[in-house]
Amino acid sequence: MQHGRSYSSLVMAHKFHRGQGMTEYIIIVALIAVAAIGVYSLLGKTVRNQVSGIAHEVSGQSSSQQLNEARSSARRSGTVARQDVNLGNYDEATESGSN
């Protein structure tokens, strides 16, 4: 008596669905990583300078220089955000070629 699919075809179908789920997971993780890299490249200097300012304040030192650098980086990132950036002018627009 035959009950539709054989055991081996059911095992193969299960492995296919498990592999498909893993592929979808990898694609989602890759998209999140690309978005995080984009945000970090836009706001990285600002965040680093703010953290540096906090560290100086906690240690009892003046953090005015780090906070001024953070403000300057924030203004620069705002300017970059308003520009039209494509693959041809990315390095110039984001100043990533000078680092």
C-alpha positions in Angstrom: 0.0 0.0 0.0 1.4 3.4 -1.0 0.9 6.5 1.2 1.9 9.2 -1.3 5.5 10.3 -0.7 8.2 7.9 0.4 10.2 8.5 3.6 13.3 9.7 1.6 11.3 12.3 -0.3 9.9 13.7 3.0 13.4 13.9 4.5 14.6 15.8 1.4 11.7 18.2 1.5 12.4 18.9 5.2 16.1 19.6 4.5 15.1 21.9 1.6 12.8 24.0 3.8 15.4 24.1 6.6 18.0 25.3 4.1 15.6 27.9 2.6 15.0 29.3 6.1 18.7 29.6 6.8 19.2 31.4 3.4 16.5 33.9 4.3 18.1 34.4 7.7 21.5 35.1 6.2 20.0 37.6 3.7 18.3 39.5 6.6 21.5 39.6 8.7 23.5 40.9 5.7 20.9 43.7 5.1 21.1 44.7 8.8 24.9 44.7 8.6 24.9 46.9 5.5 22.5 49.3 7.2 24.6 49.4 10.3 27.8 50.1 8.3 26.0 53.0 6.6 24.8 54.5 9.8 28.2 54.1 11.4 29.9 55.7 8.4 27.6 58.7 8.7 27.6 59.1 12.5 30.7 57.3 13.6 32.9 60.3 14.4 30.1 62.0 16.3 29.5 59.0 18.5 33.2 58.4 19.1 33.7 62.1 20.2 30.7 62.0 22.5 31.9 58.8 24.1 35.3 60.4 24.5 33.8 63.4 26.1 31.9 61.3 28.6 35.1 59.4 29.5 36.9 62.7 30.1 34.0 64.0 32.3 33.9 60.8 34.3 37.6 61.0 34.9 37.3 64.6 36.1 38.8 66.2 33.1 37.3 68.9 30.8 35.5 67.5 27.8 34.9 70.7 25.9 37.3 69.8 23.1 35.6 66.4 22.5 32.1 67.9 22.7 33.1 70.6 20.1 34.5 67.9 17.8 31.3 66.0 18.3 29.2 69.1 17.3 31.5 69.6 14.2 31.1 65.9 13.2 27.3 66.1 13.6 27.2 69.2 11.4 29.4 67.5 8.8 27.2 64.4 8.9 24.1 66.6 8.4 25.7 68.1 5.3 26.6 64.7 3.9 23.0 63.5 4.5 21.7 66.3 2.3 24.0 65.5 -0.6 23.2 63.3 -3.5 25.6 60.4 -3.1 26.1 57.6 -5.6 28.8 55.1 -6.3 30.7 57.5 -8.5 31.1 60.2 -5.8 30.8 58.3 -2.6 34.4 58.8 -1.4 34.4 62.5 -2.0 31.0 63.1 -0.5 31.6 61.1 2.6 35.3 61.9 3.0 36.0 58.2 3.3 38.9 58.4 0.8 40.9 60.6 3.2 40.8 58.1 6.2 
